[in-house]
């Protein structure tokens, strides 16, 4: 009995919610079929391809001189975002113990920190504590 009353209630709600007449639906479809005016192709010819990097590369000179190779040390900031099942989410990528992370190797993963090793250099990444958001209630209000 409950199923029948629920079914009739749902059907009656569905029937009353349909309020568009066939002429309104036909008008909506005709508006969709109308041709839209866009940007003329002459304006688009001069634009750059948005899917290619816009990098200027210098053409190599005919004379090749031997250049000294310069090694630049880049200091990358590592951010620990999450730890789950002995895996760490660092800089938008998952790592587990023993994985390489730049010049470092993931040494130990605890519940809220990760130790990175590179020879004698060690780094410890810690999860940031979430700030608790409380709504302060002024005195005089009743607690529920």
N, C-alpha and C positions, 0 to 999 in steps of 0.2 A: 504494500500500500504506500509506503514511504517513497519507493522508487517511482511509482506512477505519479504521485503528487509533485515530486521533484522534477520529473520529466515534463509534466504539463506546465509547471512554473517556468522552466527554462525555455520551452517552446513559445509560451505566450510573451515572455520578455524579448525573445528574438524577433517575433512578429511585430511587436510594437516599436522596436528600435529601428526597423527599416522604414525610413521616412522619405526616401528619394523616389520621385516619380520617374517613369521611363523617359519623359521629355527632358527632365533635368539631367539624367544620365547621358542622353544623346547630346545635349548641349555641352556637357563636360568633355565628352569624347571629341566633339568637333573642335573645341578650343585646343585640345592636345594636338590634333592633326594640323593645325594652322602652322604655316612656315614661319620660323623665327628669324629675326634679323640679327646677324652676328657681326664680327669684325671682318672687314674686307681683306682678301688675301694679300693685297698690295701692302698693307700695314704689317702683316705677319712675315713677309719675306726678309725683312731686315733684322728680325729678332734672332737671338742665339738659341741653340738647342738647350733646353733646361735640364736634359739628362746627361750632359757632358760637363766635366769640370772645366771651368774657364781658367786655364793655367797657361801663362805665356812661357814658351821655351825658346831660349836663345839658340840660334843656329851655330853649330860648331865652326870655329875658325879653321882656315886651311893650315895654319901653322900650329902644330901640336907641341906644346911645351910640357915637359915633365913637371907635374905639380906634386907637392908634398901632400900626403894623405893626412887629414886632420881627423882625429877621433874626438867626438863631442859626447860628454857624459850627459845624459838626459835624466833629470830627476822626475820620476813619475810618482804622483800621489796615488796610493792604493787606498780604496775605501771598502771596508767590509760592510755589506748590506744585510747579509743573513747567514745563518748556520743551520743546516738541516741534515740529519743522518750522516754525520762525520764528513760533510762537504760544506765548503764555504763559497758564498756568492760574493766575489770581489770584482769590482769594476765591470758589472754586467756579464759575468761569466762564472760558471761553477768550477771549483777546483777541489781536489782531494789531497790527502797527504802524499807527498812525493812528486806532485806535479810542478812543472816549471812555470814561473810567473815573472817574465822579464829576466833579470839577472838573478832572481831569487828562486828558492825552492820552498814549497810549502812544507814546513817541518811538523807542526802540531796544530790540531784544530780542537779547541775546547768548546764549551757551550756558548761562550760569548766573546771569544778572541781567537786569533790565528797568529802563529809565529812563523815568520819568513826568515830563511837563512841564506846567506851568500858569503861563504868563507867565514871570516871572523865578524862580518856585519850581520846583525840581527835586527829585525823589525817586528813589533807586535802591533797587530791591528785589533781594535776593540769595537764592538757594536756600540752605537750611540744609544743612550737611554732615551726612550720615548718620553716626551713631556706629557704629564697627565693633565687632561683638560677638565677642570672642575668649574661648575657654576657656583659662584658664591652667593649665598642667600643672606640678605640683610636681616638683622635682628627684628623681631616682631612678626615675622612670617611663621605660620604654623608648619611643622613638619608633618608629613603624611604618615 
